[in-house]
Amino acid sequence: MPLVKMLNKIAAVALILITQLASAQDQAQGTTPTPAPKKKHHHPYHLGNHVKALPKNNNEKPEPEEIVTPGAPPLIFVDDAGTPDPGKIEANFSFNGEFAHNEKSLELPLYDLNLGMLVLGKRIQLKVEVPTQVTMKGPNADISPIAPPAIGVKMPLPFLDDLAHRYVRNLDLAFYPQIQFESGSSEKVLKIPVIIQRSFEHLYVGGIDLGPISVVANFGYNQVLHSPVVNGKQDDPNSWDESVAMAKKVNSRMNAMIELGASENTGTRGVTYIATTAGVTYELVHEKLYIYSSAGLDLVRNDEGSHIYAQSGLKWLFDSHLGKNHLVGKLFRERSSAP
């Protein structure tokens, strides 16, 4: 059995167990699970939903606690379901490295811009990535000051996201199609991931409260367009990607995250890699400026030996007039709010 199929089963069982634990906790507290009312979503810049913690005694008022959602950056394989608020821009400036035995691939830096918009009453995110790429093989180095970009649109999963909100608390489903243009060729990679995100205010495992905590899973298909012909035969570089991550708030400024990612080639049905990454974010200016860092390595890889991953960067959040005051965005917003 391929290892990725085994990981799929493990991830599915884990999600089922988490859901059962949450239901068992509700029953233990004497509550009857009922469909949750439709809630107003608030995903402030991939940083999680704000919830209220239970008071420690009757004399204390509830204090707001933040559920942190794991995502990229600082993680590498997982994206979360959240989007910036309409009119907000999230700019990430990352310095990334992937190190193999005989090759080093660097992005110095990667410019990652994300714009939040409101379209037909739905929050969406427009994404553009442009790297400065350096590839080193032995003594040779290939430098691309402006490498081919990647573009994408993140949106709620049609119909299913609204349905999930009716029956499961703090569950979000998103769809994140992206196109990656490859350097030095006519190839383009169409990525079609689905994002499943569940947040827990309190999650008890073995009598220990792990909450507030968030779990995110990504399942996606990568279709290579105009794949090369080798020795008169069409190559099959398409792949399935799976990843799962968890995040926890360490203190008022620092968040910690960990992920597990895997990829399987559709032609050979073999595992390309299984890797793990851990990262942290630190808030410098409240809800405006953050620094982040992560590192990881391959647990399994079928070529060239294991790779090591490293990433550090700066996240800047600011207002814009795009998507919020723009005529099209304003028209969609007014229509969605009309009775």
TORRODO-118790 format. One record per residue (C-alpha): residue in one letter; residue number from 1; z, x, y. Coordinates in Angstrom, 1 decimal. Example, Ala and Ser with C-alpha at 12.3 -4.5 7.8 and 13.67 -1.06 7.14 Angstrom:
REM residues 2
aa->A | i->1 | c3->7.8 | c1->12.3 | c2->-4.5
aa->S | i->2 | c3->7.1 | c1->13.7 | c2->-1.1
REM end
This chain:
REM residues 339
aa->M | i->1 | c3->0.0 | c1->0.0 | c2->0.0
aa->P | i->2 | c3->-1.0 | c1->1.5 | c2->3.4
aa->L | i->3 | c3->2.0 | c1->2.4 | c2->5.5
aa->V | i->4 | c3->0.8 | c1->0.3 | c2->8.4
aa->K | i->5 | c3->0.8 | c1->-2.9 | c2->6.2
aa->M | i->6 | c3->4.3 | c1->-2.0 | c2->5.2
aa->L | i->7 | c3->5.3 | c1->-1.6 | c2->8.9
aa->N | i->8 | c3->3.8 | c1->-5.0 | c2->9.6
aa->K | i->9 | c3->5.9 | c1->-6.6 | c2->7.0
aa->I | i->10 | c3->9.0 | c1->-4.8 | c2->8.2
aa->A | i->11 | c3->8.3 | c1->-5.9 | c2->11.8
aa->A | i->12 | c3->7.8 | c1->-9.5 | c2->10.7
aa->V | i->13 | c3->11.0 | c1->-9.6 | c2->8.7
aa->A | i->14 | c3->12.9 | c1->-8.0 | c2->11.6
aa->L | i->15 | c3->11.7 | c1->-10.7 | c2->14.0
aa->I | i->16 | c3->12.6 | c1->-13.4 | c2->11.6
aa->L | i->17 | c3->16.1 | c1->-11.9 | c2->11.1
aa->I | i->18 | c3->16.6 | c1->-11.6 | c2->14.8
aa->T | i->19 | c3->15.7 | c1->-15.3 | c2->15.3
aa->Q | i->20 | c3->18.0 | c1->-16.3 | c2->12.4
aa->L | i->21 | c3->20.9 | c1->-14.3 | c2->13.9
aa->A | i->22 | c3->20.5 | c1->-16.0 | c2->17.2
aa->S | i->23 | c3->20.5 | c1->-19.4 | c2->15.5
aa->A | i->24 | c3->23.5 | c1->-18.6 | c2->13.4
aa->Q | i->25 | c3->25.3 | c1->-17.5 | c2->16.6
aa->D | i->26 | c3->24.6 | c1->-20.8 | c2->18.3
aa->Q | i->27 | c3->25.9 | c1->-22.7 | c2->15.2
aa->A | i->28 | c3->29.0 | c1->-20.6 | c2->15.0
aa->Q | i->29 | c3->29.8 | c1->-21.5 | c2->18.6
aa->G | i->30 | c3->29.6 | c1->-25.2 | c2->17.7
aa->T | i->31 | c3->26.3 | c1->-25.8 | c2->19.5
aa->T | i->32 | c3->23.3 | c1->-27.6 | c2->18.1
aa->P | i->33 | c3->20.0 | c1->-25.9 | c2->18.7
aa->T | i->34 | c3->17.7 | c1->-28.0 | c2->20.8
aa->P | i->35 | c3->14.4 | c1->-27.4 | c2->22.4
aa->A | i->36 | c3->15.0 | c1->-25.3 | c2->25.5
aa->P | i->37 | c3->13.8 | c1->-26.8 | c2->28.8
aa->K | i->38 | c3->10.8 | c1->-25.2 | c2->30.5
aa->K | i->39 | c3->12.1 | c1->-22.4 | c2->32.6
aa->K | i->40 | c3->10.9 | c1->-20.7 | c2->35.7
aa->H | i->41 | c3->9.8 | c1->-17.2 | c2->34.7
aa->H | i->42 | c3->10.7 | c1->-14.2 | c2->36.6
aa->H | i->43 | c3->9.5 | c1->-10.8 | c2->35.5
aa->P | i->44 | c3->10.2 | c1->-8.5 | c2->38.3
aa->Y | i->45 | c3->7.8 | c1->-5.6 | c2->37.8
aa->H | i->46 | c3->8.4 | c1->-4.9 | c2->34.1
aa->L | i->47 | c3->12.1 | c1->-4.6 | c2->34.7
aa->G | i->48 | c3->13.3 | c1->-7.8 | c2->33.0
aa->N | i->49 | c3->14.8 | c1->-11.2 | c2->33.6
aa->H | i->50 | c3->18.1 | c1->-11.7 | c2->35.4
aa->V | i->51 | c3->20.7 | c1->-13.7 | c2->33.5
aa->K | i->52 | c3->24.4 | c1->-14.4 | c2->34.0
aa->A | i->53 | c3->27.0 | c1->-12.9 | c2->31.7
aa->L | i->54 | c3->29.9 | c1->-14.9 | c2->30.4
aa->P | i->55 | c3->33.2 | c1->-14.6 | c2->32.4
aa->K | i->56 | c3->35.9 | c1->-12.5 | c2->30.8
aa->N | i->57 | c3->38.6 | c1->-15.0 | c2->31.7
aa->N | i->58 | c3->38.9 | c1->-18.3 | c2->33.6
aa->N | i->59 | c3->39.7 | c1->-16.6 | c2->36.9
aa->E | i->60 | c3->36.6 | c1->-14.5 | c2->37.0
aa->K | i->61 | c3->33.2 | c1->-15.7 | c2->38.2
aa->P | i->62 | c3->30.0 | c1->-14.9 | c2->36.2
aa->E | i->63 | c3->28.4 | c1->-11.7 | c2->37.3
aa->P | i->64 | c3->24.6 | c1->-11.2 | c2->37.1
aa->E | i->65 | c3->23.4 | c1->-8.9 | c2->34.4
aa->E | i->66 | c3->19.9 | c1->-7.7 | c2->33.8
aa->I | i->67 | c3->18.0 | c1->-7.9 | c2->30.6
aa->V | i->68 | c3->15.6 | c1->-4.9 | c2->30.6
aa->T | i->69 | c3->12.2 | c1->-5.3 | c2->29.0
aa->P | i->70 | c3->10.7 | c1->-2.2 | c2->27.4
aa->G | i->71 | c3->7.2 | c1->-1.3 | c2->28.5
aa->A | i->72 | c3->4.8 | c1->1.4 | c2->29.7
aa->P | i->73 | c3->5.7 | c1->3.5 | c2->31.5
aa->P | i->74 | c3->7.9 | c1->5.2 | c2->30.3
aa->L | i->75 | c3->6.9 | c1->4.1 | c2->26.8
aa->I | i->76 | c3->3.4 | c1->5.0 | c2->25.5
aa->F | i->77 | c3->2.4 | c1->2.4 | c2->22.9
aa->V | i->78 | c3->4.2 | c1->-0.8 | c2->24.0
aa->D | i->79 | c3->3.4 | c1->-3.1 | c2->27.0
aa->D | i->80 | c3->5.7 | c1->-5.9 | c2->28.0
aa->A | i->81 | c3->4.8 | c1->-9.5 | c2->28.8
aa->G | i->82 | c3->6.0 | c1->-9.4 | c2->32.4
aa->T | i->83 | c3->3.9 | c1->-9.2 | c2->35.6
aa->P | i->84 | c3->4.6 | c1->-8.2 | c2->39.2
aa->D | i->85 | c3->5.3 | c1->-11.1 | c2->41.5
aa->P | i->86 | c3->2.2 | c1->-12.5 | c2->43.3
aa->G | i->87 | c3->1.2 | c1->-10.1 | c2->46.1
aa->K | i->88 | c3->3.3 | c1->-7.3 | c2->44.7
aa->I | i->89 | c3->1.8 | c1->-3.9 | c2->43.7
aa->E | i->90 | c3->3.3 | c1->-1.6 | c2->41.1
aa->A | i->91 | c3->2.0 | c1->1.9 | c2->41.4
aa->N | i->92 | c3->2.8 | c1->4.5 | c2->38.7
aa->F | i->93 | c3->2.0 | c1->8.2 | c2->39.1
aa->S | i->94 | c3->2.5 | c1->9.8 | c2->35.7
aa->F | i->95 | c3->2.2 | c1->13.3 | c2->34.4
aa->N | i->96 | c3->1.3 | c1->12.9 | c2->30.7
aa->G | i->97 | c3->0.8 | c1->15.4 | c2->27.9
aa->E | i->98 | c3->-0.3 | c1->15.2 | c2->24.2
aa->F | i->99 | c3->0.1 | c1->18.4 | c2->22.3
aa->A | i->100 | c3->-1.5 | c1->19.2 | c2->18.9
aa->H | i->101 | c3->-1.8 | c1->22.4 | c2->17.0
aa->N | i->102 | c3->-5.1 | c1->23.5 | c2->18.4
aa->E | i->103 | c3->-5.6 | c1->21.2 | c2->21.4
aa->K | i->104 | c3->-3.7 | c1->20.0 | c2->24.4
aa->S | i->105 | c3->-4.6 | c1->16.9 | c2->26.5
aa->L | i->106 | c3->-3.0 | c1->16.5 | c2->29.9
aa->E | i->107 | c3->-3.2 | c1->13.9 | c2->32.6
aa->L | i->108 | c3->-2.2 | c1->15.5 | c2->35.9
aa->P | i->109 | c3->-1.7 | c1->12.9 | c2->37.1
aa->L | i->110 | c3->-2.6 | c1->9.4 | c2->35.9
aa->Y | i->111 | c3->-2.9 | c1->6.8 | c2->38.7
aa->D | i->112 | c3->-1.9 | c1->3.4 | c2->37.4
aa->L | i->113 | c3->-2.1 | c1->0.5 | c2->39.8
aa->N | i->114 | c3->-1.0 | c1->-3.1 | c2->38.9
aa->L | i->115 | c3->-1.4 | c1->-6.1 | c2->41.2
aa->G | i->116 | c3->0.4 | c1->-9.4 | c2->40.6
aa->M | i->117 | c3->-1.5 | c1->-12.6 | c2->41.4
aa->L | i->118 | c3->-1.1 | c1->-16.4 | c2->41.0
aa->V | i->119 | c3->-4.2 | c1->-18.1 | c2->39.5
aa->L | i->120 | c3->-4.2 | c1->-21.8 | c2->38.6
aa->G | i->121 | c3->-0.4 | c1->-21.7 | c2->38.6
aa->K | i->122 | c3->-0.3 | c1->-18.8 | c2->36.2
aa->R | i->123 | c3->1.0 | c1->-15.3 | c2->36.9
aa->I | i->124 | c3->-1.5 | c1->-12.7 | c2->36.0
aa->Q | i->125 | c3->-1.7 | c1->-8.9 | c2->36.5
aa->L | i->126 | c3->-4.8 | c1->-6.8 | c2->37.4
aa->K | i->127 | c3->-4.6 | c1->-3.2 | c2->36.2
aa->V | i->128 | c3->-6.7 | c1->-0.1 | c2->37.0
aa->E | i->129 | c3->-6.0 | c1->3.4 | c2->35.6
aa->V | i->130 | c3->-7.7 | c1->6.6 | c2->36.7
aa->P | i->131 | c3->-6.6 | c1->9.9 | c2->35.3
aa->T | i->132 | c3->-7.2 | c1->13.5 | c2->36.3
aa->Q | i->133 | c3->-7.8 | c1->14.9 | c2->32.8
aa->V | i->134 | c3->-7.4 | c1->18.4 | c2->31.5
aa->T | i->135 | c3->-8.4 | c1->19.2 | c2->27.8
aa->M | i->136 | c3->-7.5 | c1->22.6 | c2->26.4
aa->K | i->137 | c3->-8.9 | c1->24.0 | c2->23.2
aa->G | i->138 | c3->-7.8 | c1->27.6 | c2->22.6
aa->P | i->139 | c3->-8.7 | c1->29.6 | c2->25.7
aa->N | i->140 | c3->-11.1 | c1->27.0 | c2->27.0
aa->A | i->141 | c3->-10.2 | c1->24.3 | c2->29.4
aa->D | i->142 | c3->-12.2 | c1->21.2 | c2->30.4
aa->I | i->143 | c3->-11.1 | c1->19.7 | c2->33.7
aa->S | i->144 | c3->-12.2 | c1->16.2 | c2->34.9
aa->P | i->145 | c3->-10.8 | c1->15.6 | c2->38.5
aa->I | i->146 | c3->-11.7 | c1->11.9 | c2->38.2
aa->A | i->147 | c3->-12.0 | c1->10.8 | c2->34.6
aa->P | i->148 | c3->-13.4 | c1->7.4 | c2->33.5
aa->P | i->149 | c3->-11.1 | c1->4.6 | c2->34.4
aa->A | i->150 | c3->-9.4 | c1->1.8 | c2->32.3
aa->I | i->151 | c3->-9.2 | c1->-1.8 | c2->33.6
aa->G | i->152 | c3->-7.3 | c1->-4.8 | c2->32.3
aa->V | i->153 | c3->-6.0 | c1->-8.2 | c2->32.9
aa->K | i->154 | c3->-2.6 | c1->-9.4 | c2->31.6
aa->M | i->155 | c3->-2.0 | c1->-13.2 | c2->31.4
aa->P | i->156 | c3->0.1 | c1->-15.7 | c2->29.5
aa->L | i->157 | c3->-1.3 | c1->-16.5 | c2->26.0
aa->P | i->158 | c3->-3.2 | c1->-19.8 | c2->26.6
aa->F | i->159 | c3->-1.4 | c1->-22.9 | c2->25.4
aa->L | i->160 | c3->0.9 | c1->-21.0 | c2->23.0
aa->D | i->161 | c3->3.0 | c1->-19.5 | c2->25.7
aa->D | i->162 | c3->3.9 | c1->-22.9 | c2->27.2
aa->L | i->163 | c3->4.5 | c1->-24.2 | c2->23.7
aa->A | i->164 | c3->6.9 | c1->-21.4 | c2->22.9
aa->H | i->165 | c3->8.9 | c1->-22.0 | c2->26.0
aa->R | i->166 | c3->9.6 | c1->-25.5 | c2->24.9
aa->Y | i->167 | c3->11.2 | c1->-24.6 | c2->21.6
aa->V | i->168 | c3->12.5 | c1->-21.0 | c2->21.8
aa->R | i->169 | c3->14.7 | c1->-19.6 | c2->24.6
aa->N | i->170 | c3->13.6 | c1->-16.4 | c2->26.4
aa->L | i->171 | c3->10.4 | c1->-16.1 | c2->24.4
aa->D | i->172 | c3->7.2 | c1->-14.9 | c2->26.2
aa->L | i->173 | c3->3.7 | c1->-14.5 | c2->24.8
aa->A | i->174 | c3->1.0 | c1->-12.6 | c2->26.7
aa->F | i->175 | c3->-2.6 | c1->-11.5 | c2->26.3
aa->Y | i->176 | c3->-3.7 | c1->-8.2 | c2->27.7
aa->P | i->177 | c3->-7.5 | c1->-7.3 | c2->27.2
aa->Q | i->178 | c3->-8.5 | c1->-3.9 | c2->28.5
aa->I | i->179 | c3->-11.6 | c1->-1.7 | c2->28.7
aa->Q | i->180 | c3->-11.3 | c1->2.1 | c2->28.4
aa->F | i->181 | c3->-14.3 | c1->4.1 | c2->29.5
aa->E | i->182 | c3->-14.6 | c1->7.4 | c2->27.5
aa->S | i->183 | c3->-15.3 | c1->10.7 | c2->29.2
aa->G | i->184 | c3->-18.6 | c1->12.4 | c2->28.5
aa->S | i->185 | c3->-20.2 | c1->9.6 | c2->26.5
aa->S | i->186 | c3->-21.4 | c1->6.0 | c2->26.8
aa->E | i->187 | c3->-18.6 | c1->4.8 | c2->24.6
aa->K | i->188 | c3->-16.3 | c1->2.1 | c2->25.8
aa->V | i->189 | c3->-13.2 | c1->0.9 | c2->24.0
aa->L | i->190 | c3->-12.3 | c1->-2.8 | c2->24.2
aa->K | i->191 | c3->-8.6 | c1->-3.3 | c2->23.5
aa->I | i->192 | c3->-7.3 | c1->-6.8 | c2->22.7
aa->P | i->193 | c3->-3.5 | c1->-6.8 | c2->22.3
aa->V | i->194 | c3->-1.2 | c1->-9.7 | c2->22.0
aa->I | i->195 | c3->2.4 | c1->-9.3 | c2->23.3
aa->I | i->196 | c3->5.5 | c1->-11.0 | c2->21.9
aa->Q | i->197 | c3->8.7 | c1->-10.6 | c2->23.9
aa->R | i->198 | c3->12.2 | c1->-12.0 | c2->23.2
aa->S | i->199 | c3->15.3 | c1->-11.5 | c2->25.3
aa->F | i->200 | c3->18.9 | c1->-12.0 | c2->24.2
aa->E | i->201 | c3->21.8 | c1->-12.5 | c2->26.5
aa->H | i->202 | c3->24.1 | c1->-11.8 | c2->23.5
aa->L | i->203 | c3->23.1 | c1->-10.6 | c2->20.1
aa->Y | i->204 | c3->25.9 | c1->-10.1 | c2->17.5
aa->V | i->205 | c3->25.2 | c1->-7.7 | c2->14.5
aa->G | i->206 | c3->28.1 | c1->-6.9 | c2->12.3
aa->G | i->207 | c3->30.5 | c1->-8.3 | c2->14.9
aa->I | i->208 | c3->29.1 | c1->-6.0 | c2->17.6
aa->D | i->209 | c3->27.5 | c1->-7.5 | c2->20.7
aa->L | i->210 | c3->24.2 | c1->-5.7 | c2->21.3
aa->G | i->211 | c3->23.2 | c1->-7.9 | c2->24.2
aa->P | i->212 | c3->21.9 | c1->-8.2 | c2->26.7
aa->I | i->213 | c3->18.9 | c1->-6.7 | c2->25.0
aa->S | i->214 | c3->15.1 | c1->-7.3 | c2->24.8
aa->V | i->215 | c3->12.7 | c1->-6.8 | c2->21.9
aa->V | i->216 | c3->8.9 | c1->-6.5 | c2->22.4
aa->A | i->217 | c3->6.1 | c1->-6.3 | c2->19.8
aa->N | i->218 | c3->2.4 | c1->-5.6 | c2->20.3
aa->F | i->219 | c3->-0.4 | c1->-6.4 | c2->17.9
aa->G | i->220 | c3->-3.9 | c1->-5.4 | c2->18.9
aa->Y | i->221 | c3->-7.5 | c1->-4.6 | c2->17.8
aa->N | i->222 | c3->-9.5 | c1->-1.8 | c2->19.4
aa->Q | i->223 | c3->-13.3 | c1->-2.3 | c2->19.3
aa->V | i->224 | c3->-15.4 | c1->0.8 | c2->20.1
aa->L | i->225 | c3->-18.7 | c1->-0.2 | c2->21.9
aa->H | i->226 | c3->-21.8 | c1->2.0 | c2->21.3
aa->S | i->227 | c3->-20.1 | c1->4.1 | c2->18.6
aa->P | i->228 | c3->-21.9 | c1->7.3 | c2->17.7
aa->V | i->229 | c3->-24.3 | c1->7.8 | c2->14.8
aa->V | i->230 | c3->-23.4 | c1->10.8 | c2->12.6
aa->N | i->231 | c3->-25.9 | c1->12.1 | c2->10.1
aa->G | i->232 | c3->-27.9 | c1->8.8 | c2->10.3
aa->K | i->233 | c3->-24.8 | c1->6.7 | c2->9.6
aa->Q | i->234 | c3->-22.9 | c1->4.5 | c2->12.0
aa->D | i->235 | c3->-19.3 | c1->5.6 | c2->12.4
aa->D | i->236 | c3->-16.5 | c1->3.0 | c2->12.3
aa->P | i->237 | c3->-13.9 | c1->4.2 | c2->14.7
aa->N | i->238 | c3->-12.4 | c1->0.7 | c2->15.3
aa->S | i->239 | c3->-8.6 | c1->0.3 | c2->14.6
aa->W | i->240 | c3->-5.6 | c1->-2.0 | c2->14.5
aa->D | i->241 | c3->-2.6 | c1->-1.0 | c2->16.6
aa->E | i->242 | c3->1.0 | c1->-2.3 | c2->16.1
aa->S | i->243 | c3->4.1 | c1->-1.3 | c2->18.0
aa->V | i->244 | c3->7.7 | c1->-2.6 | c2->18.5
aa->A | i->245 | c3->10.3 | c1->-1.5 | c2->21.1
aa->M | i->246 | c3->13.8 | c1->-2.3 | c2->22.3
aa->A | i->247 | c3->15.4 | c1->-1.7 | c2->25.7
aa->K | i->248 | c3->19.0 | c1->-1.6 | c2->26.9
aa->K | i->249 | c3->20.6 | c1->-1.2 | c2->30.3
aa->V | i->250 | c3->22.8 | c1->1.9 | c2->30.4
aa->N | i->251 | c3->24.3 | c1->1.4 | c2->33.8
aa->S | i->252 | c3->23.4 | c1->-0.1 | c2->37.2
aa->R | i->253 | c3->20.6 | c1->2.4 | c2->37.7
aa->M | i->254 | c3->19.5 | c1->3.6 | c2->34.3
aa->N | i->255 | c3->17.6 | c1->1.9 | c2->31.4
aa->A | i->256 | c3->17.0 | c1->3.3 | c2->28.0
aa->M | i->257 | c3->14.1 | c1->2.4 | c2->25.6
aa->I | i->258 | c3->12.8 | c1->3.3 | c2->22.2
aa->E | i->259 | c3->9.6 | c1->2.4 | c2->20.4
aa->L | i->260 | c3->7.7 | c1->2.8 | c2->17.1
aa->G | i->261 | c3->3.9 | c1->2.7 | c2->17.2
aa->A | i->262 | c3->1.2 | c1->2.8 | c2->14.5
aa->S | i->263 | c3->-2.6 | c1->2.7 | c2->14.2
aa->E | i->264 | c3->-4.9 | c1->2.0 | c2->11.2
aa->N | i->265 | c3->-8.6 | c1->2.7 | c2->11.0
aa->T | i->266 | c3->-10.6 | c1->-0.3 | c2->10.0
aa->G | i->267 | c3->-13.3 | c1->1.7 | c2->8.2
aa->T | i->268 | c3->-11.1 | c1->3.9 | c2->5.9
aa->R | i->269 | c3->-8.2 | c1->1.4 | c2->5.9
aa->G | i->270 | c3->-6.0 | c1->4.5 | c2->6.3
aa->V | i->271 | c3->-3.2 | c1->5.3 | c2->8.7
aa->T | i->272 | c3->-4.2 | c1->7.3 | c2->11.8
aa->Y | i->273 | c3->-0.7 | c1->7.9 | c2->13.0
aa->I | i->274 | c3->2.9 | c1->6.5 | c2->13.1
aa->A | i->275 | c3->4.8 | c1->7.7 | c2->16.1
aa->T | i->276 | c3->8.1 | c1->7.2 | c2->17.9
aa->T | i->277 | c3->9.0 | c1->7.6 | c2->21.5
aa->A | i->278 | c3->12.2 | c1->7.3 | c2->23.6
aa->G | i->279 | c3->12.4 | c1->7.1 | c2->27.3
aa->V | i->280 | c3->14.6 | c1->6.3 | c2->30.4
aa->T | i->281 | c3->14.0 | c1->4.9 | c2->33.9
aa->Y | i->282 | c3->16.3 | c1->5.6 | c2->36.9
aa->E | i->283 | c3->16.4 | c1->3.5 | c2->40.0
aa->L | i->284 | c3->16.3 | c1->5.6 | c2->43.2
aa->V | i->285 | c3->15.8 | c1->2.8 | c2->45.8
aa->H | i->286 | c3->16.8 | c1->-0.8 | c2->44.9
aa->E | i->287 | c3->13.8 | c1->-2.6 | c2->43.3
aa->K | i->288 | c3->11.4 | c1->-0.2 | c2->45.1
aa->L | i->289 | c3->11.4 | c1->3.3 | c2->43.7
aa->Y | i->290 | c3->12.0 | c1->4.6 | c2->40.2
aa->I | i->291 | c3->11.6 | c1->7.8 | c2->38.2
aa->Y | i->292 | c3->11.0 | c1->7.8 | c2->34.5
aa->S | i->293 | c3->10.6 | c1->10.2 | c2->31.6
aa->S | i->294 | c3->9.9 | c1->9.9 | c2->27.8
aa->A | i->295 | c3->9.2 | c1->12.1 | c2->24.8
aa->G | i->296 | c3->8.0 | c1->11.4 | c2->21.3
aa->L | i->297 | c3->6.3 | c1->12.8 | c2->18.2
aa->D | i->298 | c3->4.3 | c1->11.7 | c2->15.2
aa->L | i->299 | c3->6.1 | c1->10.8 | c2->12.0
aa->V | i->300 | c3->2.8 | c1->10.5 | c2->10.1
aa->R | i->301 | c3->-0.7 | c1->11.6 | c2->11.0
aa->N | i->302 | c3->-3.8 | c1->12.0 | c2->8.9
aa->D | i->303 | c3->-5.5 | c1->14.8 | c2->10.8
aa->E | i->304 | c3->-4.8 | c1->18.0 | c2->12.7
aa->G | i->305 | c3->-1.0 | c1->17.8 | c2->12.0
aa->S | i->306 | c3->1.6 | c1->16.1 | c2->14.1
aa->H | i->307 | c3->1.2 | c1->15.5 | c2->17.9
aa->I | i->308 | c3->4.0 | c1->15.7 | c2->20.5
aa->Y | i->309 | c3->4.0 | c1->13.4 | c2->23.5
aa->A | i->310 | c3->5.7 | c1->13.9 | c2->26.9
aa->Q | i->311 | c3->5.6 | c1->11.8 | c2->30.1
aa->S | i->312 | c3->7.3 | c1->11.9 | c2->33.5
aa->G | i->313 | c3->6.5 | c1->10.1 | c2->36.7
aa->L | i->314 | c3->7.3 | c1->7.9 | c2->39.7
aa->K | i->315 | c3->7.1 | c1->4.1 | c2->40.0
aa->W | i->316 | c3->6.7 | c1->2.6 | c2->43.5
aa->L | i->317 | c3->6.9 | c1->-1.2 | c2->44.1
aa->F | i->318 | c3->5.7 | c1->-2.7 | c2->47.4
aa->D | i->319 | c3->4.2 | c1->-5.8 | c2->49.0
aa->S | i->320 | c3->0.6 | c1->-6.4 | c2->49.7
aa->H | i->321 | c3->-1.6 | c1->-9.2 | c2->51.2
aa->L | i->322 | c3->-3.7 | c1->-9.3 | c2->48.0
aa->G | i->323 | c3->-3.2 | c1->-12.2 | c2->45.6
aa->K | i->324 | c3->-0.6 | c1->-13.9 | c2->47.8
aa->N | i->325 | c3->-2.2 | c1->-14.4 | c2->51.2
aa->H | i->326 | c3->-5.8 | c1->-13.9 | c2->50.2
aa->L | i->327 | c3->-7.8 | c1->-17.2 | c2->50.5
aa->V | i->328 | c3->-8.6 | c1->-17.5 | c2->46.8
aa->G | i->329 | c3->-5.1 | c1->-16.7 | c2->45.7
aa->K | i->330 | c3->-3.6 | c1->-19.1 | c2->48.4
aa->L | i->331 | c3->-6.0 | c1->-21.9 | c2->47.3
aa->F | i->332 | c3->-5.0 | c1->-21.5 | c2->43.7
aa->R | i->333 | c3->-1.3 | c1->-21.4 | c2->44.6
aa->E | i->334 | c3->-1.5 | c1->-24.6 | c2->46.8
aa->R | i->335 | c3->-3.4 | c1->-26.5 | c2->44.1
aa->S | i->336 | c3->-0.8 | c1->-25.5 | c2->41.5
aa->S | i->337 | c3->2.1 | c1->-26.6 | c2->43.7
aa->A | i->338 | c3->0.5 | c1->-29.9 | c2->44.7
aa->P | i->339 | c3->2.1 | c1->-33.1 | c2->43.1
REM end
